[in-house]
């Protein structure tokens, strides 16, 4: 198989910077950065959750800046980024800094969703807040299996 076909169609056992024929590349060691898979998460739920985080990171500091200035905007952004980055549930994220029960993780994410909605409504317009609320509902629907798993105790080892 020509090298170009490998780059288009992919092959997990090939080194991404390899050149030469397929037989030469197949002798290289496999990639070490495996994708992290949570069986209860989907691309749609993860994507919508990330979109909500980004909206919260932009809208709430924007509103905080309008209300009380740049220091409060910076502090708001730090808090909104630090809390979900530090507190994670084992088995749900690749890197866990502070292990957190699943119910607490759900509360953190609901807090981010609320921050995104309130921030969009307050900083931009009520229509923005309504649009973000619709995205939040879609994110909750797409992530219902993950949320149920987190609320049950979030154990990948026991399969519950």
C-alpha positions as a Markdown table, in Angstrom:
| # | Residue | x | y | z |
|---|---|---|---|---|
| 1 | Unk | 0.0 | 0.0 | 0.0 |
| 2 | Unk | 1.5 | 3.4 | -0.9 |
| 3 | Unk | 2.3 | 5.8 | 1.9 |
| 4 | Unk | -0.5 | 8.2 | 0.9 |
| 5 | Unk | -3.1 | 5.5 | 1.5 |
| 6 | Unk | -1.8 | 5.0 | 5.0 |
| 7 | Unk | -2.3 | 8.7 | 5.8 |
| 8 | Unk | -5.8 | 8.9 | 4.3 |
| 9 | Unk | -7.2 | 5.6 | 5.7 |
| 10 | Unk | -5.0 | 5.4 | 8.7 |
| 11 | Unk | -3.3 | 2.5 | 10.5 |
| 12 | Unk | -3.0 | 2.4 | 14.3 |
| 13 | Unk | 0.2 | 0.4 | 14.1 |
| 14 | Unk | 2.1 | 2.9 | 12.0 |
| 15 | Unk | 4.3 | 5.7 | 13.2 |
| 16 | Unk | 2.8 | 9.0 | 12.1 |
| 17 | Unk | 6.0 | 10.5 | 10.8 |
| 18 | Unk | 7.2 | 7.4 | 9.0 |
| 19 | Unk | 8.1 | 7.5 | 5.3 |
| 20 | Unk | 8.8 | 4.7 | 2.9 |
| 21 | Unk | 6.9 | 1.6 | 2.0 |
| 22 | Unk | 4.2 | 0.0 | 4.2 |
| 23 | Unk | 6.4 | -2.9 | 5.1 |
| 24 | Unk | 9.1 | -0.6 | 6.4 |
| 25 | Unk | 6.6 | 1.4 | 8.4 |
| 26 | Unk | 4.8 | -1.6 | 9.9 |
| 27 | Unk | 8.0 | -2.6 | 11.6 |
| 28 | Unk | 8.0 | 0.6 | 13.7 |
| 29 | Unk | 6.6 | 0.6 | 17.2 |
| 30 | Unk | 2.9 | 1.3 | 17.7 |
| 31 | Unk | 1.8 | 4.7 | 18.8 |
| 32 | Unk | 1.8 | 5.1 | 22.6 |
| 33 | Unk | -0.9 | 7.8 | 23.0 |
| 34 | Unk | -4.0 | 5.6 | 23.0 |
| 35 | Unk | -7.4 | 7.3 | 22.9 |
| 36 | Unk | -9.2 | 7.4 | 26.2 |
| 37 | Unk | -12.6 | 5.7 | 25.9 |
| 38 | Unk | -15.4 | 6.0 | 28.4 |
| 39 | Unk | -18.1 | 3.5 | 27.4 |
| 40 | Unk | -20.8 | 5.8 | 28.7 |
| 41 | Unk | -19.7 | 8.9 | 26.9 |
| 42 | Unk | -20.4 | 9.8 | 23.2 |
| 43 | Unk | -18.8 | 12.2 | 20.8 |
| 44 | Unk | -22.1 | 14.2 | 20.8 |
| 45 | Unk | -22.3 | 14.5 | 24.6 |
| 46 | Unk | -18.6 | 15.3 | 24.9 |
| 47 | Unk | -18.8 | 17.9 | 22.1 |
| 48 | Unk | -21.8 | 19.6 | 23.5 |
| 49 | Unk | -20.4 | 19.5 | 27.0 |
| 50 | Unk | -17.2 | 21.1 | 25.7 |
| 51 | Unk | -19.2 | 23.7 | 23.8 |
| 52 | Unk | -21.0 | 24.6 | 27.0 |
| 53 | Unk | -17.7 | 24.9 | 28.9 |
| 54 | Unk | -16.4 | 27.3 | 26.2 |
| 55 | Unk | -19.6 | 29.4 | 26.4 |
| 56 | Unk | -19.3 | 29.6 | 30.2 |
| 57 | Unk | -15.6 | 30.5 | 29.9 |
| 58 | Unk | -16.5 | 33.4 | 27.5 |
| 59 | Unk | -19.9 | 34.6 | 28.7 |
| 60 | Unk | -19.4 | 34.7 | 32.5 |
| 61 | Unk | -16.1 | 36.6 | 32.4 |
| 62 | Unk | -17.6 | 38.9 | 29.8 |
| 63 | Unk | -20.5 | 39.7 | 32.1 |
| 64 | Unk | -18.2 | 39.9 | 35.2 |
| 65 | Unk | -16.1 | 42.5 | 33.3 |
| 66 | Unk | -19.2 | 44.6 | 32.5 |
| 67 | Unk | -20.4 | 44.4 | 36.1 |
| 68 | Unk | -17.2 | 44.9 | 38.1 |
| 69 | Unk | -14.1 | 45.1 | 35.8 |
| 70 | Unk | -11.2 | 43.0 | 34.6 |
| 71 | Unk | -10.1 | 41.5 | 38.0 |
| 72 | Unk | -13.5 | 39.9 | 38.5 |
| 73 | Unk | -13.5 | 38.6 | 34.9 |
| 74 | Unk | -10.1 | 37.0 | 35.3 |
| 75 | Unk | -11.1 | 35.4 | 38.7 |
| 76 | Unk | -14.3 | 34.2 | 37.2 |
| 77 | Unk | -12.4 | 32.6 | 34.3 |
| 78 | Unk | -9.9 | 30.9 | 36.6 |
| 79 | Unk | -12.7 | 29.5 | 38.8 |
| 80 | Unk | -14.7 | 28.2 | 35.8 |
| 81 | Unk | -11.6 | 26.5 | 34.3 |
| 82 | Unk | -10.1 | 25.2 | 37.5 |
| 83 | Unk | -13.0 | 23.5 | 39.2 |
| 84 | Unk | -13.9 | 21.1 | 36.4 |
| 85 | Unk | -10.2 | 20.6 | 35.6 |
| 86 | Unk | -9.2 | 19.6 | 39.1 |
| 87 | Unk | -12.3 | 17.7 | 40.3 |
| 88 | Unk | -12.9 | 14.6 | 38.2 |
| 89 | Unk | -14.4 | 11.1 | 38.6 |
| 90 | Unk | -12.1 | 8.1 | 38.3 |
| 91 | Unk | -12.9 | 6.3 | 35.0 |
| 92 | Unk | -14.6 | 9.3 | 33.5 |
| 93 | Unk | -11.5 | 11.4 | 32.6 |
| 94 | Unk | -8.0 | 10.4 | 31.5 |
| 95 | Unk | -6.3 | 12.5 | 34.2 |
| 96 | Unk | -7.8 | 12.8 | 37.7 |
| 97 | Unk | -6.2 | 15.4 | 40.0 |
| 98 | Unk | -8.7 | 15.2 | 42.9 |
| 99 | Unk | -10.9 | 12.1 | 42.8 |
| 100 | Unk | -14.5 | 13.1 | 43.1 |
| 101 | Unk | -17.8 | 11.2 | 43.4 |
| 102 | Unk | -19.9 | 11.0 | 40.3 |
| 103 | Unk | -22.7 | 13.0 | 41.8 |
| 104 | Unk | -20.3 | 15.9 | 42.6 |
| 105 | Unk | -19.0 | 15.8 | 39.0 |
| 106 | Unk | -22.6 | 16.1 | 37.7 |
| 107 | Unk | -23.2 | 19.1 | 40.0 |
| 108 | Unk | -20.0 | 20.7 | 38.7 |
| 109 | Unk | -21.1 | 20.2 | 35.1 |
| 110 | Unk | -24.7 | 21.5 | 35.9 |
| 111 | Unk | -23.1 | 24.5 | 37.5 |
| 112 | Unk | -21.1 | 25.1 | 34.3 |
| 113 | Unk | -24.2 | 24.8 | 32.2 |
| 114 | Unk | -26.1 | 27.3 | 34.4 |
| 115 | Unk | -23.1 | 29.6 | 34.2 |
| 116 | Unk | -23.1 | 29.4 | 30.4 |
| 117 | Unk | -26.9 | 30.2 | 30.3 |
| 118 | Unk | -26.8 | 33.0 | 32.8 |
| 119 | Unk | -23.6 | 34.5 | 31.3 |
| 120 | Unk | -25.0 | 34.4 | 27.7 |
| 121 | Unk | -28.3 | 35.9 | 28.9 |
| 122 | Unk | -26.7 | 38.6 | 31.0 |
| 123 | Unk | -23.7 | 39.5 | 28.8 |
| 124 | Unk | -25.3 | 39.2 | 25.4 |
| 125 | Unk | -29.1 | 38.9 | 25.2 |
| 126 | Unk | -32.0 | 36.8 | 26.4 |
| 127 | Unk | -32.0 | 35.2 | 22.9 |
| 128 | Unk | -28.4 | 34.1 | 23.5 |
| 129 | Unk | -29.4 | 32.6 | 26.8 |
| 130 | Unk | -32.3 | 30.7 | 25.3 |
| 131 | Unk | -30.0 | 29.4 | 22.6 |
| 132 | Unk | -27.5 | 28.2 | 25.1 |
| 133 | Unk | -30.2 | 26.6 | 27.2 |
| 134 | Unk | -31.3 | 24.6 | 24.2 |
| 135 | Unk | -27.7 | 23.4 | 23.7 |
| 136 | Unk | -27.6 | 22.5 | 27.4 |
| 137 | Unk | -30.8 | 20.4 | 27.1 |
| 138 | Unk | -29.4 | 18.7 | 24.0 |
| 139 | Unk | -26.1 | 18.0 | 25.9 |
| 140 | Unk | -28.0 | 16.5 | 28.8 |
| 141 | Unk | -30.1 | 14.3 | 26.5 |
| 142 | Unk | -27.0 | 13.2 | 24.6 |
| 143 | Unk | -25.1 | 12.5 | 27.9 |
| 144 | Unk | -27.9 | 10.8 | 29.9 |
| 145 | Unk | -26.1 | 7.4 | 30.0 |
| 146 | Unk | -23.0 | 9.0 | 31.3 |
| 147 | Unk | -24.9 | 11.1 | 33.9 |
| 148 | Unk | -26.8 | 8.0 | 35.0 |
| 149 | Unk | -23.5 | 6.1 | 35.3 |
| 150 | Unk | -22.0 | 9.0 | 37.3 |
| 151 | Unk | -25.0 | 9.1 | 39.7 |
| 152 | Unk | -24.9 | 5.4 | 40.2 |
| 153 | Unk | -21.3 | 5.5 | 41.5 |
| 154 | Unk | -19.3 | 5.6 | 38.3 |
| 155 | Unk | -17.4 | 2.3 | 38.5 |
| 156 | Unk | -16.0 | 0.9 | 35.3 |
| 157 | Unk | -14.5 | -2.0 | 37.2 |
| 158 | Unk | -17.8 | -3.4 | 38.4 |
| 159 | Unk | -19.7 | -2.4 | 35.2 |
| 160 | Unk | -22.3 | -0.4 | 37.1 |
